[in-house]
Amino acid sequence: MNNPGLPDRIARTLRQDVVSTHAYAIQPSAGLVKLDAMENPFRLTPELQAELGQRLARVAINRYPVQSTVDLVAALSRHVGLPAGCKLILGNGSDELIDLLSVACNVPGAVMLAPLPGFVMYEMSARLRGMRFVGVPLTPGFELDEAAMLAAIEQHRPALTYIAYPNNPTANLFSDETIERLIAAVGQQHGLVVMDEAYQPFASRSWLQRMAQQPHVLVMRTLSKFGLAGVRLGYLCGHAALIDEIDKVRPPYNVSVLNAEAALFALDHADEYARQAVLLKAERARLQAALHTLPGVQPFPSEANMILVRVPDSKQAFEGLKARGVLVKHIAGLHPLLANCLRLTVGTPEENDLMMVALKASL
């Protein structure tokens, strides 16, 4: 139905910065080999699918999720080896946790700081919650620019500083020595540092245990890369007193009983997901070696389930891959440092073979 008055109503009632903002882009993927979103490509075995179905069928969906989330917090705490004196809270994916932190830390004049290129939801959350966002470019080799980060911390005194570990979309782990100095600098300015460990199942290092000696450091993780992207479940860890304050802005019952039960089931079968992670890391190494043999292709080091590559013409390569049935992420437009870059998700061995054949034909 044509509604000629709607644009004027939108202009009068919606925030102008919301109207002028682009929504988060999700690529249509039907019929394509989907290697664009860093998902775990493996399905559960038929036996585990049946077991999960029976377990979900017993859930009391007529009740609000109370005990299920209490049980999940306890199970996750055991699973990650949460340090003494620390707690965790659940989010409907890491995206909700990022938003909760923006709400909790939005004191007058608050600044959020993060390296760029990085996860786009940091900046989006800051802007929608009225915080000022300061992005500090990485070096051309995708390392933290320590001098620039320290200068920005001193100048802007950020309430929140995000460090993705590994980083998205570059997939690398930053220098621990540099991060330690940045954490100390933020601490002197009375801010918080969030170590975003979304890709922890595929990384060689973690900050979780070190967090115990750094009261202003939080560690954020998700079960999406673990293998539960469709469940939408993240968790935020930190010192108990700090987590208790952040928990005050969390909506009641924010994690559904079905999501919580599915996550509990996955933790009961953590060995299966660990097996999948080992296979994906082996596939990552195989892909890295194969990419190094392609003329004009520069793969970058990865500690995640994705590989950043620079090709001679990223638009041509992306469209060629898609025409051949393989969907990856074209990220060249996200930041000048990503010129001619594609982000490739590590898939199953069969999917990776298809991607390599399509990439060779598309260069």
N, C-alpha and C positions, 0 to 999 in steps of 0.2 A: 504494500500500500504506500502510495506517495504521501509524504508528510512534510510539506514545505516549511513548517514551523520548527522542525526538529533541529536544524543547524543553529538557529538562534537560541533555542532552549539549551543546547549543549554549550554554546558560548557563554551563556549567563550562569549556568549551574556547575560546570566542570572546570577544574583548575586548568589554566592555560598550559602549564608545563606538562600536564598529563595529556592534553589534546595534541601537543606538538611532539610528544615522545613516540618513538617506534616501539611496537610490541616485540617481545622476544620471538625471534624467527625460528620456526620449526619446519624443516623441509619435508614435503610429501615423499614417502618412501615405498609406497605400494608397488610390488613387483620388482623391486631392486634389491641387490645385495647391500644390506644396510650397515655401512661402516663410517657413520658420520657422528655418532653420539656417545662413543666410549661405553657402550653397553657390553655386559658379559654376553657372549653369543650362545652360551650353552643352555639348553633346556634341561629340566630334571628328567631322570629316567622315568619310564611309565610306573614303576613301583613306587617311587617317591612322589610322583604326581598323585597317585591314588591315595597314598598315606596323607598327603597334605589336604586333599579334598575331604577325606573323612574327618580330619582334625578341624578344618574350617566349618564343616557341617555341624559340629557340636558346639560352636561358639554361640553364646547368648547375645544375638544381635539386637534383641529387644531392650538390652541394658546399656547404659553408658559405659565406656571403657575405663574401668578403675583398676581392678586387680590385674588385668592383662598388662597394663602399662607399668604397674609396680613390678610385676614379674619380669618384664622386658628390661627395665632399668637394672634390676639385680643381675639378670643373665648377661647383659652387655658389660656391666661392670666386671663380672668375673671373666668374661671372654677376652677383654682388652687388658686385664691386669691393672685396673684403675688404682693409682697410688693412694696410700692412706691419707686421709684428710681431704680427698677430692670427691666430687660428685659429678653426675651427668644428668642432663635433661634431654628429652626427645623432641624432635621437630618433624613436621610433615615435609621431609626432605631437608637438605641443607639450606635451600632457599628460604624456608620459613625461619630457620635459626638466624640467618643473616638479617632478615627483617626484624626479628625480635631484638637483636643487638642494636640495630639502628634506632629502634623505639627506646630501649633502655638507656642508651648512651647519648641521646639527643638533648644534651644540655644546651643553653643558649650559646650560639657561636661554635658549636661542636664541628669538628672536622674528621672525616674519614680519609685515610691515606692508604694507597696500595701501589705496587709496581704495575707498569703497563708494558706490553700487553698482559692482561690477566683475565680472571673470570668476570664477565660483564655484569653479573648480578650485584657485585659490590657497589659499583657506581650507580646502577639503577635503583637499588635500595636506598642509598644515601640521598639521591635526588628526590625520590618520592616521599621520603620522610623528612625532608627539609634540612638535611645535613649538607655541608659543603664537602665536595669530593676533590681530593688532590691526587693526581696520578703522577708517578715518577717513572720515566722511561727506563727500561733495562738497557744494558750495554748491547752493542750489535751482536755479541755472542750469546745474548739472552741470560746474562748474569745480572745480579743486583748491582746497581751503581751505588756503591756504598757512600761515596762522598755526597752524591745528590740526595740520597735517602736521609743521611744524617742532617744535611742542611734543611731539608723539608721538615723533618721532625722538630728541629730547633725553631724554625720559623713559624710553623703552623700548630705545634703542640697538639697533635691529633688525639682525639678521644679513642679512636679505633684505628689500628694498623693491621691490615690483612697481609699475610705472607702465605701463598699457596705452596704446598710442600708435598709432592711435586707441583710445578706451576701448570696452569691451563691457559693457553694452548701449547706452550713450548715444551712441556713434558719433562723438564729437567728439575733436579734438586739443586737449590741454591747452596752456596758455601755456608757451612755451619758456623765457621768463625765470623763471617760477616753478619749472619743472623744474630749471633750472640751479642755483637756490638750494637746492633739495631734494637734488640730487646732491652739492653741496658739503657740506651738513649731514651726510648719510649718510657721506661720506668722512671727515669729522672724527671720526665715531663708529666708524670702521674696519669699516663694513658694505659690502654690495654692492647695487647698483641694477640691476634687470632691466627694460629697456625692451622691452615685449611688442609687437612690430610685426606681429601676425597679419594685419592688414588693410592692410599696406603697399602692395599693388598698386593700392589705390584712394585712397591718402593723398597729400597734397601735400608732406609733409616726412618725413624719416627721421633717426634718430639714428646710423646706422651709421658714417658717416665721423667724426662728433664723438667716437665711442667711443674712437678712437685716442689722444685726448688725455686720456682719463679712465679710468685703469687699473682702477677699481673698478666700471665700467659694463659690463654685458653686454647684447647685443641678441638677442632671440629672435624667430624667424619660423617660419612654417609654409607648406607648399605647398598646404594645404587651400583657402585662398581664391584662390590662384593658379589653381586648377582641378583639384586632385588630392585632394579630400577623402577619396575612397575608398582612396587609396594610403597615408594615414597617415604623413606624413613632416614632421618639424620639424627646425630647426637652431638652434644656440646659438653666437653669435659673441662673442669677447672676446680680451683679451690672451693670448698663447700660454701663458705660465706659469700663468695662472688656469685656462684651458681644460684644460690638461694635468692639473691636480689634479681638476677636476670629472669628467674623462673616466675617472678611476679607479673611479668607482662605476657607470659605464655597463655594463650586461650585455654580454658578448661576443655578437656577431652579433645585435644588437637590431633591426636593419633587414633585412628579408628581401631576398634577391637579386632577386625579382620586383618588389618595391617600388622598390629602387634602380634597376633597369633602366627601369622606367616613368618614374621621375623624370628619369633621363638622357635618355630620349626626349623628355620635355616640355621640357627645357632646350634640346635640339636644335631644338625648334619654339617657342622662346620668343616669336617674332614673332606666332604665332597666339594665344597666351595674352595677349599685350600688346594685340592687336586686340580681344579679348573684354573686357579691362579698360576700354578706351576706350569701348566700347559701353555697358558697365554704368555707367560714370560719367555718360554722357549720359542714360541711363535714370534714374539717381538724380536728376539735375537736373530731368528732366521730371516725375518723381513728386513731388518737393518742390514744384514749382509747382502741380501739380494738388491736392495735399493742402492747400495754403494757401487754396484756393478753397472748401473744405468748411467750413460753419458749425460752430463748436465744436471743430474739430480743430486741434491745435497740433503741427506737425512741428518737430523740433529739427535744428540743423545737423549734417551728416554728412560724414565723410571716409572712410567705409567702404562696404561693399556692403549696408548696412542703414540704415533710418531709424527713429528713435524717434518715436512720436507719442503725444500725450495726447488722449483722446477723452472725451466726457461720461460714458459708462458703458462701461468697457473689457470687462467680462464680457459684456454684451449684444453689443457689437461683435464680440468674438472668436467667440462662439457663432453670431452671424449670418453671419460670414465662413465659418465651417466648414460651416454648413448649406448655404451656397451653393457649396461645393466648394473653398474656399481656406483653407489652413492657415498661420497666422502664429503668433507667440509672444506669449502673454499673460504679461507680466512684472510686473504690478501688485503681486503678493505678494512679490516678491523684496526690496524695500526701500521704506520709507515715501516716499522721494523719487520713486518710480516710480508713485505712485498714478494709476490709470486710464490706464496706459501699455501700448501694444502695440509690439512690435518687428517691423518689416516688412523682409524680405529683398528686395533688388532682383533681380528675375527678368528673363526675356526680355521684349521689348516686349509680346508677346501675353499672357504671364502677368501683367504689370503692369496691362494694360488690364482683365483679368478681376478682379484684386484691387480696382481702383478702383471698378468697377461694384458689386462685392459689398460694399465698404466703405460706399459711399453708401447702399445699400439696408439696411445693418445699423445705421446710426447712430440 
